[in-house]
C-alpha cells in the first residue's frame, strides 16, 4: 500500500505538476520507509545528521531522491 501511494504521488508530481526531482526523507531507524523509498525508485543520498527534532530528541535522517526520466 505504501509503495503504491508513493509511486502514485511521484507520478502525479512529475506529470501533473511538471516537477523534475523529488526528495523524501525518513528517520534512519525506519527501515520499512527506506525499503519503500528504494522500491519506488528513490535513491539513497546519504545521512543528514541530527536533522529533525522529535519529542525524544534529534534524529538522523536519510534523504532519498527520484529524478523524472
JOWORA-V601807 format. One record per pair of residues at least 4 apart in sequence whose ideal C-beta (glycine too) atoms are under 8 Angstrom apart, sorted by the first residue. I is the first residue (numbers start at 1). J is the second residue. If there is no record, write none. Layout:
I:J, I:J
This chain:
1:5, 2:6, 2:32, 2:33, 2:36, 3:7, 3:36, 3:39, 3:40, 4:8, 5:9, 6:10, 6:24, 6:36, 6:37, 6:40, 6:42, 7:11, 7:40, 7:41, 8:12, 9:13, 10:14, 10:22, 10:40, 10:41, 10:66, 11:15, 12:16, 12:17, 13:17, 13:19, 13:22, 14:18, 14:19, 14:20, 14:22, 14:68, 19:68, 20:67, 20:68, 21:65, 21:66, 21:67, 21:68, 22:42, 22:65, 22:66, 23:42, 23:63, 23:64, 23:65, 24:37, 24:42, 24:63, 24:64, 25:48, 25:51, 25:52, 25:61, 25:62, 25:63, 25:64, 26:30, 26:33, 26:34, 26:37, 26:61, 26:62, 26:64, 27:33, 27:52, 27:54, 27:59, 27:60, 27:61, 27:62, 28:47, 28:59, 28:60, 28:61, 28:62, 29:59, 30:34, 31:35, 32:36, 33:37, 34:38, 34:44, 34:62, 34:64, 35:39, 36:40, 37:42, 37:44, 37:62, 37:64, 38:42, 38:43, 38:44, 38:64, 40:66, 41:66, 42:64, 42:65, 42:66, 43:64, 43:65, 43:66, 44:62, 44:63, 44:64, 45:63, 45:64, 45:65, 46:62, 46:63, 47:60, 47:61, 47:62, 48:60, 48:61, 48:62, 48:63, 49:60, 50:58, 50:59, 50:60, 51:58, 51:59, 51:60, 51:61, 52:58, 52:59, 52:61, 53:57, 53:58, 53:59, 54:58, 54:59
